[in-house]
Structures are given as structure tokens and as C-alpha cells.
Amino acid sequence: MMPSRQDWLIIGALALAALLLGAITGAWTAMLLLAVLVWVVLQHRELSTFVAWARRPLTRPRNRLETWQRLSDHLYRRLRESRGRTARALERLRTLKVITDALPDAAVIVDRVGAIEDFNRAAGAFLRLKHSDRGANLAALVRHPEFVSLVRGQHTEDLVEFASPFDDDRRLEARRIPIDSRRALVLVRDVTQLNRLLTMRQDFVANVSHELRTPLTVVVGYLETMSSEALDAATLRELLGKLESPTRRMRALVDDLLLLSRLESSPQPDPESLTPVDVCAVIRGCIGEARVLSGGKHRFECECDRTQQLLGVENELYSAILNMLTNAVRYSPDGGDVTITWAARGAGARLAVRDQGIGIAPEHLQRITERFYRVDLARSRVRGGTGLGLAIVKHVLKRHGSALQVESELGRGSTFFCDFPAHAVRRTSPTPQEAP
């Protein structure tokens, strides 16, 4: 600690005072010792002030001598800078903790032997880790051979998929990412839904291929017959007539696939683009097409409240209602009744289609809106179904704020219905011709 200009001035003043007093009293030695004592007292006072400040260094130093003040000010600035860096580091750590806790995947930091250093919130859900598990070995807490091998860095790959030890229905995927020579990050995510979607996609491709193979085989067979034999005009016309059914089936399948793809990929309709739809007029058009499919073998009844209109996309609603009706026709015996109703229900409205068909067993109810899922495969194919009708209905209703519901009893028939919210329904006054 180099003396300051102030220190030299004080030393000079004390020395001058000692000389003057020594000259007056003749006690030179005593006066010099007194000057030294005064200097020691001043330094001791500054030291005591510095020590008192050092116990609470967050307050400003109170030293009076420049040398001590400069020293304490320097330390005070360094402490403030250090605290600032520490506060910023802690804030970054808190932000990082919030981010990692928000991740849907589990993240666990382990050392070279697998001991847990830290983990995020998702790790508690996926791997059942608790705060007290810090320091414990991750491989001992989550017992699965491949996962244990991964945590220890002994797996041939840094990625494994395994069944959750805590939930047999859940599949987990774990990845090990080295951080440095002493630590690694273990990421775990739930791939149950992803695997289910991949399986559904594979099943979808297989079903489409199967659905197209049968009519294509028929078409190819007839074409080979027509090209390999010398046939008269009457036989050719007969064969061409037989080509109509499989080609119509393929066209219906392609049309339904395109419609379903458009419904799934299109954004929700803009509320401002929705227009009031005359549901009764749509129902009349759909019944006309359903009569053609029925071939006069079913009776159709319509109970329609003409004062209820629905805000929606008319062509989508037409497709949904037609598919509900044709589904009722395909699964109803000849001579059965098919009833469709459109009426107010509370502040909203309900659309319902009731048939007297074969009914649906409870185990099928959760799957009937899946693509190509059929309760009765033979009956649907004979009637020309593509297996996509109820899937189309499901997506149309979802785009209109509703959902398909089913009540069914084996051997007695089914009722497919959907409720529309009040904000989607517009009530109008009946015209003079419609008034009772």
C-alpha cells in the first residue's frame, strides 16, 4: 500500500510539530515518539474502520485517509462487479432451468459413472425421479438393460428405445449426449404416440393398396380377356359393362381420399367466411342420393325444422350428411327405416341419423371413425363402401365445432348424431308455405 500525498503531508506535519515542540521543551526524543504514536493511532483508526466495513462490504467504505479509502474503494468496486457477474450468472441459470423444465422431454445430467447431478421436471414424470435422487445412480433407479447400458456409455449406439419400467403401455426413447470428459446429458422422450402414428400410416398405406388391388385385378382380368380373344360386339359390351363397377369403386375411393386429405390439411374455416346453410335443403339432396344407393329397398323419413340454419361450409356439410345416410343404408337390412332429424336442442341444434341395422358392438364404437375400419367388412364392400365415410364425417364436424356421437344396440340399430353450438345456429321465421 503506497503512501498517498495526504499521508506525506500528515507525516510532514507531525515531524514539524515534533521538532517545534522538541525545540521548545528540549525533549526531542519524547516529541518524536509522540508524533509516531499519533501516526500509529491514525492508522489504527483507519484499520478498525476498514475491518468494520469488511464485515459488511455491501455498504460504502467510510475511511478518512486517502490511502485506506483508495484500498477500500478498490475492493468495494471489485466486490460489486463480482456480485453483478454472479447475479447475471444466477439469472441465466434460472432462465435455463425454466426452459429445461418447460421441455416436454426428460433431461438428466449424469457424471461418468451415471450419478445424477441435475434433472428437469419432465424427468420426474417419465423416470419418476425425486429431488432426493440427486447423487443416486440413474441406472439403479431406472432398471432396463438397454437403458442401463446407455447411461454407462457402454451401448453401441447413443440411442435406444425401450418399454417404460413404470408403464407397460408407454414407449420411451433415450439418447446420451456427452457434455465433457466428466458429464453427459441423457434425454428421454415419449414415443408412444409417434409409434402409433407410424403404425397408422403403415396400416393406411396397406389398406389403400388392398382396397385398390381388388378392383384393379378385376379390371386387368377383363382387359386381358378383351385383348387376348376375338370377341363379338355383344360380348365386348357385356365385358365393358362389368368394368363399370370396379372403376366406379376406385373412383369413389380416390375421391374420398382426396376429400379426407383436404379436410385434414386445410385450416379451420374463417368464421367470417361461414354462411347460413339451409340444412333441410341439404338433407333433401342427400336423401335423393341415398335412395339411389338403396335401390328402393329402404324407407326414408325426414323430420326437419326449416327455421334452423347452420353457419358452415355447405359442400362439407353435404358430404358429412350424405356419408351418415349412406352408412345407415349399407348397414341396414332391406326394408328397414332410415330416419334423419334436424331440430333445435337447447340453444343449439342436433342432427341425427337413426337406422334399424345390425348395430355396433361396444368394442367397435371407439374405432368406427378410423380410416378403413369396418364393423362388417363383407356388407360394406357389397354395398360399395370405401371405409372412409365416417372418417370424413368426423373431420367435417370437427371443422364445424361439433363431434360425432353414437348410440347403438346390437340387432336393433344405431343412432349417429352431432350437436352444434348456439353460436353456429341461426333461427329464421318460416315462409308462408312452410308455416303450419
N, C-alpha and C positions, 0 to 999 in steps of 0.2 A: 504494500500500500504506500505509494509515493506521496510525500508531503505536498500539500497544496500551497498556493501563495498565501492563503489565510493562515495556514499553520506556521509558515515562516514569519509572518507578521506578528503572530501571538508569541512565538519563541523570541523574536527580537524585542518585543515589548517587555517580556518577562526578564530577559537578560539586562535590558537597560534599567528596569526598575530595581533589579538586584544590585547593579553597580552603583546607582544613585544612593540606595539605602545603605549599601556597604561603605560608601564614602562618608555618609553622614554618621553612621554608627561605628564604623571601623570593623564591623563583624562581616567581613567579606564571605567567609565560608558559610555562615548561617544564612545570609541573604541568598546565596546561590542555591543552597539546599531548599530554601523556601520556594524559590522560583521553580525548581524541579518538582517539588511537591504539588504546587499549583497546576503544573502541566500534567502530572500524573492524575490529579483529581479530575481535570477536564476530560482526559482520555477515558478514565473510568466511568465518568458520567455518560459519555458517548457510547461506550461499550455496553453499559446497562440498558441504555435506550435501544441499542441495536438488538440486544438479546431479547428484550421485551417485544420488540417488533417481530423478531424471528419466530416467536411463539405464535403470532397471528399475522403471517406475512401477506394476507389479503388486503390489509389496510395500508395507507401510505406511510412511509418511514417519517420519523419525527426528529432525526438527528439535527444538531445545530452547526456542528463543524463541517466544513465543506468536504473534507476527505471521507469522513464517515457517511455523509449524506450521498456522496457520489457512489460509494460502495453499495449502500442500501438501495439507492435508486436503480443501480445496475441489476442487482439481484431481483428487485421488485419487477422490473421490466421483463427479465428472463422468466420469472415465475408466471407473469401474466401471459406471455407468449406461449409458455408450456401449457398453461391451463386452456388457452384458446385452442391449441392443437389437440389437446386431449378431448375437449368438448366437441370439436369438429369430428374427431375420430369416433367418439361415442355416438354422435348423431348419425354418422354413416353406418355404424354398426346397428343402431336401432332401425334405420331405414332398411338395411339389408335383412334384418330379422323380420320386419314387417313384410317385405317382399317374399322372402322364403316361406313365411307362414301362409302367405296368400297362394302359394303354388299348389296346384291340385295333386302334384306328385310328392312322394315322401323323399326327403333329402337327409342323409345321415353322414356325418363326418367321423371317420374312424382312424385310429393310428395303425401302425404297421402290423400289429397283432390282432386288430379288429375291435379294440376297446372304443366305446362310444365317447366322442368328445362333445358333440352337439347334434341336435336334430330339429326339424321343423314340426309344425302342428300336424301335417298330413302323416308323418311317420307314426304319430300316436294312434291314428285311425287305422292305417294299413298294417303296421307291425306291432301295435299295442305297446308302444314304448311309453314309459313314465319318466317324470323328472328325476326320480331316484335311480333310473337306469344309466345315467351318465357315469362313465367309468367302467360299466359292465361290458362284457364281450358280446357284440351283436350276434355272432354265430351261436352263442349259447342261448340267446333269447328267442331267435327265430330259427327253429330247427327244421331245416330241409337240406338234404345232402348237396344239391347243386348250389343253393344259396350260400351255404357254409363255405363251399369251395371257392365261390366268387369273392366272398368277404375276405378270405385269407389270401386272395391273389393267386390261387392255385388252379383256377379254371382256365381251360384253353382259350376261351373267348371272354370278353368283358361284358357279355350279355347273356342272361338266362331267363327262361320263362318257367314258372312253377305254380302249383296249386297253393293257395294261401293255407298255412297251417291252422289258421283261426276260422276260416270259412271255406267249406268244400266247394261252394258254388262260385268262388271268386278266383280268377287267374291273375297272377302278378308277373310283371316283367321287371327285372333288376339289372342295373348297369353299374359297373365300377369304373370310376374315373380317377386316376392318380392326380393328386394335387402337388406333392413334392415327394422327397425320399422318405418322409415320415408319416404322411397322411394321405387319405384317399376319400373321395366322395362317392357314396352309394346312393343311387337314385332308384326309386321303386315306383311304378305306376300300375294302375288297374287297367288291364287289357281285356276284361271280360266282355264289355260292350263291343270293343273293336273286333274281337274274335267272333262275336255273334253276328256283327255286320258283315264280316268277311264270309262267314258261313252262309248268311242270307244271300250275298251276292253270288256265291258259287251255286247255291240252290236255284237262284233266279236264272242264271245262265243255263244250268242243266234243264230247268223246266221249260224255258223258251225253246231250247234245242229239241226237247222231247215233243213239245206241242207242235212245232213246225215239221218235225220229221214225219209224223203220220200222214198229214195231208200231202206233203211233198212226195212221199213214197207212192201214194195213190196217183198223183198227177204224173209222176215219172213212169209208172207202170202203164197207164193208159197211153201216154205219148209213145212209149216203146212199142206198144201193140199197134198203134196207128201208123208208126213209121216202118214196122217190120212186115206188115201184111198188106196185101192188096184188098182193101175193103170197099164195099159199095157205099153209096151216099147215105142210105138209111142207117147202116151200122156206124158210119162216121158221126152222123147226127146224134145217135144214141150215146156214143162214147163222149162226144163233146158235152152232152147234157150231164153226163156223170162227172165231168170235170168241174161243173159249176159249184157243187157243194164244198169240195176241199179248197178250191180257190177262194170262195166266199169266207170260209173259216180262216184261212191265212190272212185275208184282208182284214177281217174283224179283229184278229189277234194283233196285227200290226197297228191298226187304228187305235186300239185300246192301249197298246204300249206307248204310242206317241202321245196320246192324251194324258196318260198317267205320268209320263216323263215331264210334260209341260206343266202339269199341276204341281209336281214336286219341286220343279226348278224355278217356277215363277214366284215373284214376291207376293205378299199378301195384297189383295186389291186395295187401291187407294179409296178411302171412304167417300171422297168427292166424286169418284168415277162410278160408284154404285147407283143404279137406277131402280125405281119401283118395278117389280116384276109381277105380272098377273099370274100368280101361281095356278089358278084354276084353268087358265088357257094353256099353260104348260102341261098340266096334268091331262087335259083332253087330248093334246097331241101325243103324249106318251102312251095313253091308253090305246089310241089308234094303232101305234106300232106294236104294242104288246098283243093286241088282238090278232095281228098278222102272225106273230110268233106262235100264239096259242092255236091258230087254225080253227077257231070256233069251239075249242074243247074246254074253255073256261068261261065263267061268268064274271064280269067286272062291275063293281059297284063303286060309285064315287060320291062322297059326302064332302062338299066343298063350300067354304064360306067365302063368297065373292067379295066381301068387304075387307078381307085381309090380303094385303100386298106385302111383298118382301123385298127389302133393299139387297140387291145382289147382282150377279152376272148371269143373265138369262140362259146362255148356252151351257154354262157349267151346271146350273140347276136342272136344266132339261136332261143333261146326261146322267145326273145323280138319280133323278126320279125315274127315268127310263130303266136304269140298271136295277133299281129297287123293284120295279114292276116285273121286269124280265126274270129276275132272280126268283120272284114268287111264282111265276109261271113254270119255270124249269123244275122247281122242287114241289110242285103241287100235282096231285093226280088229275087225270082228265075228269071234267065235270065239277071240279072244285071252284069255290068262290074266291076272288081276289078283291079285297076292299081297300080303297085308298081314301084317307081323310085329310083334310086341311082345315084347321079350325083354331080359334083363339084358345089360349091356355094361359090363364092369369094375365099378366101384362104382355106376354109374348104370344107365340103361336106354335102349334105342333103339326108336323107332317108324319103320317103313319101309313104303312102298308101291311095289311093283315092277310095271311093266306091260310088254307086248310091243308097244308102239305105234310111232309113226313116229320117235320120238327127237327130240332137240333139238340143233340146230347150236350149236357153241361160242359164236358171236357173240350168241346169244339168252340164254344162261344168266344173264348179269348183269341181265337186264331182265324176266325172266318174273314177278317178284313186283310189277311196276309195275301200277297200275290200268289196265285195258282193254288191256294188252299181250297180244297173241295170237301164238303161233308160226304157227298155221294158222287164219286168220280164218274161212274158209268152214266148216271142220269144226266149230269151236266153236259157231258160230251154228246150224248144222243140229242139233247136239246140245243146244242151249238154254243154252249158257254165257253168263254175263254179263260175263266178263273181269275179275271181281273176286275169284275164288276163292282164288288163290294170294296175293293181297294180304291177304286175311283170314287165311289160314294164317300168313303172315309175322308179323302183329301179334299173333295169339293165342300163337304160340310165343315171341315176344319178351316177352310178359307172363308167360310161364312159365319164363323163364330159358333158352330154347333158341333155335335158329335153323334155318331150312330149308336143307338142302343137297341137291344134285342130282348124280347121276352118269348120264350119258346117252350113247348111241351111235346115230347115225342109222340108221334101219331096223331096229334091234334092241330098242329100248325104253329106258325111263328108270326110275331108282330115286330116289324122293323120300324123304329120311329126316331125322330130327332126334334129337339126343342130349340126354337130360335129366340134370342133375347129381345126384350121390348124395344130397344133402340133400332133393331133391324126391321121391325114390323110397322107398316103404315096402314091405318084403318081409313077406309073410304066409305062414302054413302052409296048404297046400291042404286043402280039406274032404275028408271020406271019399269023396264021389262023384267029386272031381277027382283024388284020389291015384292014381298009377299002379298 
